[in-house]
């Protein structure tokens, strides 16, 4: 899903700019949105969340 790739890239940029919490919140919303319709995209967002959570205070 190309849209998921674009969103993940944007979330990475947001996190790199010091906004990891905002990136995680948006990734969580994306996870919920694609959970049933696109399991592959759900997995990518889930991996992002697990990787980023250590950057959230």
C-alpha positions, 0 to 999 in steps of 0.5 A: 500500500503506497499510502501506508509507505508515505504515512510511515515516511512522514511519521519517521520525519515527525519523530526525527523532528522531536515529535515521537509522541505525536508520531506514535499517536498518529501511527496508532490511529493508522493501525486501527484504521487498517487493522481489518482491511490491510494486515500488512500495513497494520504490521508495519505501523505496529513495528513502527510503534514498538520501535518508537515507544522508547522515544516517548516519555 
